[in-house]
Amino acid sequence: MTSQHPSTIAFNVGDVAADALAVEALARLQLVAHRFGLEIRLCHASRDLLDLIALAGLADVLRVEVEGEAEEREEPGGAEEERQLDDLTF
């Protein structure tokens, strides 16, 4: 048996109001999509909507694509330096 990755659907939420009703609807949409082997990725979300999704504890469920960063988002102002495992000098 082969494992298939779910298909991803980009959903533009740029004009979606940042309120509890919208977050609930988006969570339900993600649930239904998951039942059909699909995944919804939210694009162009406002900062208010992102904050509300995080406050509701749904940031891991409602996968949000932040402008310019397709896979992972980093908190503003954060920086990481890549090092080799054997390079422990700072």
Summary of the structure (lengths in Angstrom):
residues: 90
radius of gyration: 16.5
end to end distance: 47.8
largest distance: 50.4
contacts: 177
relative contact order: 0.18
helix: 28%
strand: 19%
